[in-house]
Amino acid sequence: MGVFVFLPLVLPLTAWPVARLAEHHLHPRAATRLLTAVAAVLAVCSTLCLALLMVVGTAQLPGNPLPDAWSDPEVRAAVPYDEIAGRAAIPALLALVAVCGRVLLRHRSVRRRAARALAGLPDTPVAVLPDPEPYAYALPAPTRRSRGRIVVSRGMLARLGAAERRALFAHERAHLTGRHDRLLLVTRLAAAANPFLRPLRTAVTYSAERWADEEAAVRVGSRRVVARAIGRAALASGGARPAVLPGFAVAGPVPRRVAALLAPPPSPRAWPPAGTAVGLALWGAVVGVTVSALSSANSALTLYAVLKAATPL
């Protein structure tokens, strides 16, 4: 296999062009789903490859619990500089587990704190907190049977007019309906597993907010009202929104969101026509990412097949 065994670790770099193109030229709904799927696949491939590199590189160390056949020269020949790569993979995997665990713990902690803040309030779809600080966010349901809630402070409501409040509620309702919290969590974990996927995390955060903006504009019936509400909320907000939950005026570059709402609505087509320059560029980028993902999967599976073939029955 040679150096190709390391491909899954660096091929996430090829996803950067599709992130940029999707962010600017796809409907936000399609961009969010596409980039989340790409990030998840590439993160799984790179993590599996890292684990297999560790297995091959450390199988010859004395006292390890791995099968003796995994330390045969034929197996180690699949990985160049196997001892160095294997030992380097150990701290890399430990760091990966620690960072991903921290992401999950923080996500769970923020959701628990947000839920505790609602203790004693009526179980209504919209929870208004008596807080002068302006913020609003969508709190997902803890279970499938329960429903998510929109959390908004009195400070935020006081800074918005009636139409702008409707835009805020429609925006947060779109986050709950689209389960954007799950998509954001997947991309955060992917970026934690492979730092080369951080641009995709940023792109998904922005696209999810744009998706909710567009849904709110349809429900309210005015793109300018939604743009004005976002601008006012952003000026008033001091970043009080929980960082891991979808919010109204903090996540994503606000000026870009406002400019997009003041422009014509995006095409409802999930994908631009292949005959256009944008369509050709997107297809080329997606084909490149697909080839990268297949190459990553092939490298990881080939290394797995080598280990399996060497395993005594």
HUFENVEN-V452639 format. One record per residue. PHI is phi in degrees with one decimal (none if undefined). Layout:
BEGIN
phi: [PHI:PHI]
END
This chain:
BEGIN
phi: [none:65.0:-68.3:-64.5:-66.6:-87.7:-55.8:-58.6:-79.1:-113.4:-67.0:-56.1:-60.7:-71.6:-81.5:-60.8:-61.2:-68.3:-63.8:-65.4:-68.1:-64.1:-62.1:-99.5:-123.0:-96.9:-60.3:-53.1:-63.1:-66.6:-63.7:-62.5:-68.3:-63.3:-68.3:-64.3:-64.0:-61.8:-62.0:-64.4:-64.3:-66.4:-67.1:-62.7:-62.9:-68.7:-68.1:-62.1:-62.4:-62.2:-65.3:-69.3:-61.3:-64.0:-62.9:-67.0:-74.5:-111.5:-65.9:-86.4:-71.1:-67.2:86.6:-78.8:-85.6:-79.5:-58.7:-63.3:-64.8:-72.3:-99.1:-62.7:-58.6:-63.4:-72.5:-67.6:-66.9:-70.8:-120.7:-67.7:53.3:-61.2:-66.9:-66.1:-63.8:-66.5:-71.4:-68.9:-70.5:-63.6:-64.2:-64.3:-68.1:-62.2:-64.9:-61.9:-62.9:-65.1:-69.0:-64.1:-62.7:-64.9:-60.9:-66.2:-64.5:-66.1:-60.6:-67.6:-64.6:-64.7:-65.4:-66.7:-64.7:-66.0:-67.7:-65.4:-65.0:-94.1:-61.0:90.9:-87.6:-59.6:-80.3:-113.6:-59.7:-117.4:-107.8:-102.7:-94.5:-78.3:-118.4:-71.6:-69.9:-82.8:-161.1:-156.7:-156.8:-100.9:-102.4:-64.1:-70.3:-69.5:-133.6:-67.3:-77.3:-85.2:-115.1:-75.7:-133.1:-95.9:-109.8:-142.0:-92.0:-64.0:-61.6:-71.0:-61.9:-67.5:-96.3:-121.1:-79.6:-62.4:-65.6:-69.9:-65.0:-61.2:-64.3:-61.3:-64.5:-65.4:-63.0:-67.5:-64.8:-65.3:-61.0:-69.0:-64.7:-82.4:51.3:-65.0:-61.2:-69.6:-64.1:-66.1:-65.7:-60.4:-71.0:-66.0:-65.9:-62.9:-66.7:-71.3:-73.7:-144.4:-58.7:-66.5:-95.1:-62.0:-59.5:-69.6:-61.3:-62.8:-65.8:-68.4:-59.5:-67.3:-64.9:-64.8:-66.9:-65.9:-59.4:-66.0:-60.4:-66.6:-63.1:-65.7:-63.4:-67.7:-68.8:-76.9:88.4:-150.7:-70.2:-67.4:-63.8:-64.7:-62.1:-65.7:-64.0:-63.8:-62.0:-66.0:-65.7:-66.8:-66.4:-83.2:-74.0:-109.3:80.1:-77.9:-67.4:-55.5:-65.8:-95.8:-107.6:-61.2:-128.4:-89.3:-128.4:-113.9:-69.9:84.9:-65.0:-60.6:-57.9:-68.1:-65.6:-64.4:-62.2:-66.3:-74.0:-80.8:-89.3:-58.9:-63.5:-66.7:-62.6:-69.1:-62.8:-69.8:-145.6:-67.9:-57.5:-65.7:-77.0:-88.8:-62.6:-64.9:-62.4:-63.9:-63.4:-65.6:-61.8:-62.3:-66.2:-66.8:-61.9:-61.3:-66.2:-62.7:-62.0:-61.9:-63.1:-66.1:-64.0:-62.1:-62.9:-63.8:-63.2:-64.9:-69.9:-64.5:-64.1:-63.7:-65.6:-61.6:-64.6:-66.6:-66.6:-84.4:-75.7:-66.9:-77.1]
END
